[in-house]
Amino acid sequence: MTEPMLTEPTSTKAPLDEPLVTIVVVPRERFSYTQESLESIYEHTQLPLS
């Protein structure tokens, strides 16, 4: 598994003290877990999402 790249974005509207996150869900062979995975993300993510 590769380490995530930790770099500052080149363009952003949010102040740098606010975290910027992109979540990519790639179900591939385990498509049956997609709904459970997305619900877990929403349950454990502070709103609002933009």
Summary of the structure (lengths in Angstrom):
residues: 50
radius of gyration: 14.0
end to end distance: 28.2
largest distance: 37.8
contacts: 42
relative contact order: 0.11
helix: 32%
strand: 0%
